[in-house]
Amino acid sequence: MADLTSVTLGQWELWDGPQYHRIFLGVCVSVTLLMCVSLYYYLVKVADRCTCTTRLDGKTVIITGANTGIGKETALALAQRGARVILACRSESRGLAAERDIREKTGNSGVHFMRLDLSSQESVKEFAQEFCNAEERLDILINNAGVINDGSARTAEGYELSFGVNHLGHFLLTNLLLEKLKSSAPSRVINVSSDAYQLGRLDFDDGIHGNIGRVKSYARSKLANLLFTHELSKIVEGKDVSAFALHPGSIDTDIKRNWAWWLRSLAPIISFLFLKTSTEGAQTTIHCAVADGLQKHSGKYFKGCRVQKVAPIARDDKLAKKLWRVSLEMTGLTNS
């Protein structure tokens, strides 16, 4: 027994040196990092999934910016559920290519491209008129298209491009289609926003569409999306029309083409480590479009297929009403 104890103690002394402490520490750090990466992957890539199986046969959907990114993935998912899907896109060639691709993948012949340039209010009016003349109903309007602008680009009306496209174009489109949505009730309006809204500010005294830089301009337009949703939900209350805003997550989409050059050079690394695929990023939009029982959440903000709290500025009644009033003037709706 004494000999056995001696051997055991000797073995322990052999493993009790500084080099083995470092090995043990390295193993612990590696395991911890692996667990953290696995948790991150689950939360970012797996957990936020729309699990609703609702069909959309007989329903008509409009999706802006549906020729690429999460817009196209949303269109693909809703077409698979039997919806008639209108791809409202600026580029005819890319829109028709997306139409063919989605039809082939889903077998749904009810997928159609219609040209819509949100940077031109005249184009928005023409689209809305053509749609209303051709289609009997509109069940879901998904305001998905978005741009980031460095301040150099303007809309046809002279407004800063991010604000003009992300907010004003969709504001005008929604209002022109509102009667169609009401007559097709229960219906939904879904505005794709972003957590970037928290950096946004609306300065009505100095103008709300001036050049304030790439990030701030984008954040301002995303704040406008939330305030628009907040006010719209009140305006359509009792009409069986629901309005939702959402954050899709940080997505690896073509919007990277609007990044600064130095950021674009890091795009592959950023995409691999931090960004969702378009399929993963479309899940919350799909959830807001098809999930049952969401009417009680009209006006709310979704992230990860769940309702989220928003900063006080995004639910400011006075600010939302003022933005609505100013947006009516900027789109000429007060004179129509």
Disulfide bonds with the S-S distance in Angstrom:
none
